[in-house]
Amino acid sequence: MIAQFLKRRPTEEVALKPTDLEFQRLKTAIHEELVETLDLSVVEQVDEDLLGAEIRRLAEEICFGLRRELDEAGHRQMLDELMDEIFGLGPLERLMKDPTVSDILVNGPHEVFVERRGQLERTDVLFADQPHLMRIIQRIVSRIGRRIDEVSPMVDARLPDGSRVNAIIPPLALGGPKLSIRRFASRPLSSEDLTQNGTAREEMLDFLAASVQARISCLISGGAGAGKTTLLDALSAFVPASERLITIEDSAELILCHPHVIRLETREPNVEGTGRTTQRDLLRNSLRMRPDRIIVGEVRGPEALDMLQAMNTGHEGSMTTIHANDSRDALSRLEMMITMTGFELPVPVMRQYIASGIRLVAHLARLKGGARRITRISEIVGLTDGNYRIEDIFGFRQTGVDAGGNAVGQFYTTGYRPQCLAQIEAAGISLRESLFDAKSVVV
C-alpha cells in the first residue's frame, strides 16, 4: 500500500512536511499497514506499555525506507503521529494537549479551527480525507460507549477528561462529518480570576458570594460560550462546606469547588431505544438523596418545574443556568419550559412560582473580541399587575471597541439597594455600605 502511494508521487518533489496533505495521506497508508501487521486477537491481552513499544518498533521499520520522503523532523513527527493514530485522536491530539485551546471545530478533513482566548483561528491541522476523519470520530464515540452511523448520525457526550464532544455525520451533515470538542480547564476559574480578567468587578462578585452564602437562589443566563458554567463553578466555592450539593447535567461539565458534591448525569437511550434517563428523572430522584442544594447545569425543558418546586420547598440557594439573550428573556424561557410539562398552569400562577423560587438573575454576554462580561445582576422583587418587577443592581455598558477590535465599556452600580440584603444580614454576612453607591468604572 505504501509502495502504491509513493508511485503516485513525482520523484522530483521535496521532502514531505508534517503540515502537507501528502504527509497525512502517507501516514494513513502506514497506519493501515500497521493494522494489517498486528494480530488484533491478542492486542487486548498485552500490557499497554509493551504494546506501545512493539507498535513503535514496527512503525520505525516501516518508516525506515522513507528517508528520501521525510526529513529528520518529519520522520520524528511521523512516528509520533502514528502513535496518536493508534492510541489517541490522530491529528487532533496536539490540539487536545494545548492548554490555550478551549474549542476544537472540525468542519472537514482540511478545515480545522480552534478558539484561543475567545478568538477563532484556523489551524494547519489536516486529515488525509473524509474516511480518515470518520475513523477518528468513530474512535472517540466507541471509547465512550456510544455509536454513530446512518441510523444514529448524531452524538453529544463527554470525554474521559471532561471535554464535551459533538459529532454529526451524513446524511444530516452536508459535505461530510463535522466534529466539535469543547475543552475545560483542569482548574476552574475562581472569583479572583474573574475579577482579573475583567469578567466582573470585585463589588459584583462580593455581592454574589454573599448571596450564595445566605442561600439566595440564583439563575445565571447568557448565550452559548458566555461563561455561565464558569461563573457557576466560581460561585460554588462560597457554599458552606457543611452543605451537601447534588449536580444534574446532560454532559458533566461542572468542576465545583466544594468538598461534598454528588454528580449525576443523564443517559441517552440504548440501541434498542430504551433506558433513557432525563434531567427531570434525575431531579426527582435527587430530592430523595437529602440534598441541601441542587445545581442544574443547564435547565432546558420540563425539569424547570421540578427545579422551581425544589427551590420553593426547602432547597433555597439552588442554582442553574439557562440560554437567554437577557434577564427578562430568561424568565420568559422558564415559563415556556414549564408549559412543556403538560400542566396548563395559569400565567399568573407560573410567574408567582418563578418569582418566589428565584431571587437573583445574573446575565453574561460574550462581547466583540471574545471578552466575557457580567452585563447585569438583577433582583426579582415580585409581581406588579401580573408582570415581573425586576430591579437592576449592577450592570455593564459597552461604549465601543478599541483598535484591536475588542469591546470596551463601563461597569456601573445603579444605586438600588436589593431587598435580599435583609436575608444576607440575617445570615451574619456584612457587606460594605458603599457597595451599592451609584458609580461607574471604566474597563
Secondary structure, DSSP 8 states (H G I E B T S, - for coil): -HHHHHHTS-TT---B-TTSHHHHHHHHHHHHHHHHHS-HHHHTTS-HHHHHHHHHHHHHHHHGGGTTTB-HHHHHHHHHHHHHHHHS-GGGHHHHT-TTEEEEEEEETTEEEEEETTEEEE-----SSHHHHHHHHHHHHHHTT---SSSS-EEEEE-TTS-EEEEE-TTTSTTS-EEEEE---SS---HHHHHHTTSS-HHHHHHHHHHHHTT--EEEEE-TTSSHHHHHHHHHTTS-TTS-EEEEESS-------SSEEEEE-B---TTS---B-HHHHHHHHTTS--SEEEES---STHHHHHHHHHHTT-TT-EEEEE-SSHHHHHHHHHHHHHTTS----HHHHHHHHHHH--EEEEEEE-TTS-EEEEEEEEEEEEETTEEEEEEEEEEEEEEE-TTS-EEEEEEE-----TTHHHHHHTT----GGGGS-EEEE-
